[in-house]
Amino acid sequence: MTFRPKVLAWLAASSLVLVGSVATAASDPVIDQKAGSLGRVIGIRIVTPGSRDHASYHGFVRTKPPLGDPETYYWGGSSCPAQKLTEAQVGVLVDALRDHQQLQVRPYYTLGEAADRCLMAFDLVAG
């Protein structure tokens, strides 16, 4: 089974939401949203409610740009309380991890607690 139908279905249903949230955040002077480096997904952590880390964050995605060190983007918990990912959005990141040779991700983030990068949105790019 390939991930593409699931990714394309999710993108068709959600891309307007992601673009809308990016546009809203970019026009809001209170939120200083930045674009992260385009890179491949090299890891994902999902933190369950039973974990002692769950209060701090609910998960993260780690990307690796072609040149440079890995970058980590968090969501949920006290580190990034405004950033929540749906199960479908996490699924798309998992699919990008599975097909990291053909898909790259450009994360968009704000700085949260202790300068953690809080994931606001992401682009999927072929190649």
C-alpha positions in Angstrom: 0.0 0.0 0.0 1.4 3.4 -0.9 1.0 6.5 1.1 0.2 8.8 -1.8 -3.6 8.4 -2.0 -3.8 9.1 1.8 -1.6 12.2 1.5 -3.4 13.5 -1.6 -6.8 13.0 0.1 -5.6 14.7 3.2 -4.1 17.6 1.2 -7.3 18.0 -0.8 -9.3 18.2 2.4 -6.9 20.3 4.5 -4.7 22.4 2.3 -7.1 25.4 2.5 -7.0 25.2 6.2 -3.2 25.1 6.3 -2.9 28.0 3.8 -5.5 29.9 5.7 -3.8 29.5 9.0 -0.4 30.5 7.5 -2.0 33.6 5.9 -3.7 34.5 9.2 -0.6 34.0 11.2 1.5 36.0 8.8 -0.8 39.0 8.9 -1.1 38.9 12.7 1.7 41.2 14.1 1.6 39.3 17.5 2.7 36.0 15.9 6.2 36.0 14.5 6.0 33.0 12.2 9.2 31.8 10.4 9.8 29.3 7.7 12.1 26.5 8.6 14.6 24.9 6.3 13.4 22.5 3.5 14.4 19.0 4.5 13.6 15.4 4.9 11.7 14.0 7.8 14.1 11.9 9.8 12.1 11.3 13.0 8.8 11.7 14.7 7.9 11.4 18.4 4.4 11.0 19.7 4.1 11.6 23.4 1.2 9.7 25.1 -0.7 11.1 28.1 1.1 8.6 30.4 4.5 10.0 29.6 6.1 12.5 32.0 7.0 14.6 28.9 3.3 14.9 27.9 2.8 18.1 30.0 5.7 19.7 28.1 4.9 18.7 24.6 2.7 16.2 22.7 5.1 15.4 19.9 7.8 16.6 17.6 9.0 16.1 14.1 12.7 16.2 13.2 13.9 17.3 9.8 17.3 17.2 8.2 18.1 20.0 5.6 20.6 19.0 2.9 23.2 21.2 4.5 23.1 21.7 8.2 22.0 20.1 11.4 18.7 18.4 12.1 15.9 20.7 13.2 13.1 19.8 15.7 9.6 21.2 15.7 7.2 20.6 18.6 3.5 20.7 19.1 1.2 20.8 22.2 1.9 20.8 25.9 3.2 23.8 27.8 6.0 24.3 25.3 3.6 25.0 22.4 0.1 25.2 23.9 -1.5 26.8 20.8 -0.1 24.3 18.4 -2.2 21.1 18.0 -1.9 18.6 15.2 -4.8 16.3 14.2 -4.4 12.6 13.7 -4.5 13.2 9.9 -1.8 15.8 10.0 0.5 13.5 12.1 -0.3 10.8 9.6 0.9 12.9 6.7 4.2 13.5 8.6 4.5 9.8 9.2 4.0 9.2 5.5 6.7 11.8 4.7 9.0 9.9 7.0 8.3 6.6 5.2 8.9 8.2 1.8 11.7 10.6 2.8 13.6 9.9 -0.4 10.8 11.5 -2.5 9.2 14.0 -0.2 10.6 17.0 1.6 8.9 19.2 4.3 9.2 22.9 4.9 8.0 23.6 8.4 6.6 27.0 9.6 7.0 27.8 13.2 6.9 30.3 16.1 9.1 30.3 19.1 7.6 28.8 22.2 8.8 28.1 25.7 12.6 28.0 26.0 12.9 29.0 22.3 11.4 25.7 21.2 10.2 25.8 17.6 6.5 25.3 17.6 5.1 23.8 14.4 2.4 26.1 12.9 2.1 24.6 9.4 4.1 22.7 6.8 4.5 22.3 3.1 5.2 19.0 1.4 7.5 19.2 -1.6 8.3 16.5 -4.1 12.0 15.7 -4.7 
